[in-house]
Amino acid sequence: MAVRAIRGAIQVDANERAAVLEGTSELVTEVMSRNRLTPADVISVVFTATHDLNAEFPALAARKLGFQDVPLLCAVEMNVPGSMPMVVRLMMHVETEQLRAAVQHVYLRGAIALRLDIAQ
């Protein structure tokens, strides 16, 4: 069993609690699905949000998806001039037998533009 880091991001529609939770849920669910994971496989998740998203902690969405005993951390993404607004990112550390090259990183909605090299 190896430890792998999975990256992902989603651009949400508004700085509203429901939008942050819904977008984060979509992102976490898609990462889990594409990588055939369960919460028991997850070691920890670091979430970041752009400075314009402060209506809710993205980690709450993961808790609602069953991540009760997974360490979660939220932080503010660097505020780089000209960077994409309204983005929730994650780095999920997991135990998996997948090779590093087989890991599916997930970029959704407008955040696809952040990683055109691996766009789905």
C-alpha positions as CSV (number, residue, x, y, z in Angstrom):
1,M,0.0,0.0,0.0
2,A,1.3,3.4,-1.0
3,V,0.6,6.9,0.2
4,R,-0.5,9.2,-2.7
5,A,-1.5,12.8,-2.9
6,I,-4.5,13.7,-5.1
7,R,-5.1,17.3,-6.2
8,G,-8.4,18.9,-7.2
9,A,-10.2,22.2,-7.6
10,I,-13.6,23.5,-8.4
11,Q,-14.8,27.0,-9.2
12,V,-18.0,27.8,-7.2
13,D,-20.8,30.1,-8.2
14,A,-21.0,32.5,-5.3
15,N,-19.6,33.3,-1.9
16,E,-22.6,31.7,-0.2
17,R,-22.6,28.9,2.3
18,A,-24.7,26.6,0.1
19,A,-22.5,27.2,-3.0
20,V,-19.3,26.5,-1.1
21,L,-20.7,23.3,0.4
22,E,-22.3,22.1,-2.8
23,G,-19.1,22.7,-4.9
24,T,-16.8,21.1,-2.3
25,S,-19.1,18.1,-2.0
26,E,-19.1,17.7,-5.8
27,L,-15.3,17.9,-5.9
28,V,-14.7,15.5,-3.0
29,T,-17.3,13.0,-4.4
30,E,-15.7,13.1,-7.8
31,V,-12.1,12.6,-6.4
32,M,-13.4,9.6,-4.4
33,S,-15.3,8.1,-7.3
34,R,-12.6,8.5,-10.0
35,N,-10.0,7.0,-7.6
36,R,-12.2,4.2,-6.3
37,L,-11.7,5.4,-2.7
38,T,-13.7,5.2,0.6
39,P,-13.3,7.5,3.6
40,A,-11.3,4.7,5.2
41,D,-8.6,5.2,2.5
42,V,-8.2,8.9,3.3
43,I,-5.3,9.9,5.6
44,S,-6.0,13.7,5.5
45,V,-7.3,16.5,3.3
46,V,-6.0,20.1,3.0
47,F,-8.6,22.5,1.5
48,T,-7.8,26.0,0.3
49,A,-10.2,28.7,-0.8
50,T,-9.5,31.9,-2.7
51,H,-9.6,35.0,-0.6
52,D,-13.1,35.8,-1.9
53,L,-14.7,32.7,-0.4
54,N,-15.4,32.9,3.3
55,A,-19.0,32.0,3.7
56,E,-18.2,28.5,5.0
57,F,-15.3,26.1,5.7
58,P,-15.0,23.6,2.8
59,A,-14.1,20.9,5.3
60,L,-17.7,20.9,6.5
61,A,-18.8,19.4,3.2
62,A,-16.3,16.5,3.7
63,R,-17.6,15.9,7.2
64,K,-21.2,15.7,5.8
65,L,-19.9,13.0,3.3
66,G,-18.6,10.8,6.2
67,F,-15.1,12.1,6.9
68,Q,-15.7,12.0,10.6
69,D,-12.3,10.7,11.7
70,V,-10.2,12.1,8.8
71,P,-8.0,15.1,9.7
72,L,-9.2,18.1,7.7
73,L,-7.6,21.6,7.3
74,C,-8.8,24.7,5.7
75,A,-6.6,27.6,4.6
76,V,-6.7,30.7,2.4
77,E,-5.1,30.3,-1.1
78,M,-2.4,32.9,-1.9
79,N,-4.0,36.1,-3.3
80,V,-2.0,36.3,-6.6
81,P,-3.1,39.2,-8.8
82,G,-5.0,38.0,-11.8
83,S,-5.6,34.5,-10.4
84,M,-8.9,32.7,-10.9
85,P,-11.5,33.7,-8.3
86,M,-14.0,31.6,-6.3
87,V,-11.9,28.4,-6.3
88,V,-11.8,25.7,-3.7
89,R,-8.8,23.4,-4.0
90,L,-7.9,20.2,-2.2
91,M,-4.9,18.0,-1.6
92,M,-6.1,14.6,-0.4
93,H,-3.6,12.1,1.0
94,V,-4.7,8.5,0.6
95,E,-3.6,5.0,1.0
96,T,-3.9,3.1,-2.3
97,E,-2.4,0.4,-4.4
98,Q,-2.7,2.7,-7.5
99,L,0.5,3.7,-9.2
100,R,1.3,7.4,-9.1
101,A,0.6,7.7,-12.8
102,A,-2.9,6.1,-12.4
103,V,-4.1,8.6,-9.8
104,Q,-6.9,10.8,-11.2
105,H,-6.6,14.5,-10.3
106,V,-9.9,16.3,-10.6
107,Y,-10.5,19.9,-11.9
108,L,-14.2,20.8,-12.3
109,R,-16.2,23.7,-13.7
110,G,-14.1,26.7,-14.5
111,A,-11.2,25.3,-12.6
112,I,-10.4,23.0,-15.5
113,A,-8.5,26.0,-16.9
114,L,-6.0,25.7,-14.0
115,R,-4.8,22.4,-15.4
116,L,-5.4,22.1,-19.1
117,D,-2.7,19.4,-19.2
118,I,-4.9,17.0,-17.3
119,A,-8.4,18.4,-18.1
120,Q,-11.1,15.8,-17.9
